[in-house]
């Protein structure tokens, strides 16, 4: 954990130091590759975890309930806001 915070802090410091440069950093492609590799390794880590594989159905059902309740709550609030605003 301390390693991640250290790397994150170094990145912030480099960004602050280099923000006044005339040239912009052209790191879009390296950033994309880094994010894709990070997602891949996170997926590999999750896939290799026996506990997560055994509880995948439970996690999926909880996620589905959360999704439906979030959609219903958002739609209800938007409808009530629309009714209140149109009066």
C-alpha positions in Angstrom: 0.0 0.0 0.0 2.8 2.4 0.8 4.3 1.6 -2.5 1.2 2.7 -4.3 1.0 5.9 -2.3 4.6 6.6 -3.1 4.2 6.1 -6.8 1.0 8.2 -6.8 2.7 11.0 -4.9 5.7 11.0 -7.3 3.3 11.2 -10.3 1.5 14.2 -8.7 4.9 16.0 -8.0 6.1 15.4 -11.6 2.8 16.7 -12.9 3.1 19.9 -10.8 6.8 20.4 -11.9 6.1 19.8 -15.6 2.8 21.7 -15.9 4.5 25.0 -16.9 6.4 23.5 -19.8 5.8 24.8 -23.3 5.5 21.3 -24.7 2.7 19.1 -23.6 3.3 15.5 -22.6 2.3 13.2 -25.5 1.6 10.2 -23.4 -1.9 9.3 -24.5 -0.9 5.9 -26.0 1.4 5.0 -23.1 -1.4 6.0 -20.7 -3.9 3.7 -22.5 -1.5 0.8 -22.5 -0.9 1.3 -18.8 -4.6 1.4 -18.0 -5.3 -1.7 -20.1 -2.4 -3.6 -18.4 -3.7 -2.6 -15.0 -7.2 -3.8 -15.8 -5.8 -7.0 -17.2 -3.7 -7.8 -14.1 -6.6 -6.8 -11.8 -8.8 -9.3 -13.7 -6.2 -12.0 -13.5 -5.9 -11.4 -9.8 -9.6 -11.6 -9.3 -9.9 -14.7 -11.5 -7.2 -16.5 -9.5 -9.0 -15.9 -6.2 -10.9 -19.0 -5.1 -13.1 -17.1 -2.7 -14.3 -14.7 -5.4 -15.0 -17.5 -7.8 -17.0 -19.3 -5.2 -19.1 -16.3 -4.3 -19.6 -15.0 -7.9 -23.3 -15.8 -8.0 -23.9 -14.0 -4.7 -21.9 -11.0 -5.8 -23.8 -10.9 -9.2 -27.2 -11.0 -7.5 -26.2 -8.2 -5.1 -25.0 -6.2 -8.1 -28.2 -6.8 -9.9 -30.3 -5.6 -6.9 -28.1 -2.5 -6.6 -28.5 -1.8 -10.3 -32.2 -2.1 -10.3 -32.7 0.0 -7.1 -30.3 2.7 -8.4 -32.2 2.9 -11.7 -35.6 2.9 -10.0 -34.5 5.6 -7.5 -33.0 7.8 -10.2 -36.0 7.5 -12.5 -38.4 8.2 -9.5 -36.4 11.3 -8.5 -36.2 12.6 -12.1 -40.0 12.1 -12.5 -40.7 13.9 -9.2 -38.3 16.7 -10.1 -39.9 17.1 -13.6 -43.4 17.2 -12.0 -42.2 19.8 -9.5 -40.4 21.9 -12.1 -43.3 21.9 -14.6 -45.8 23.4 -12.1 
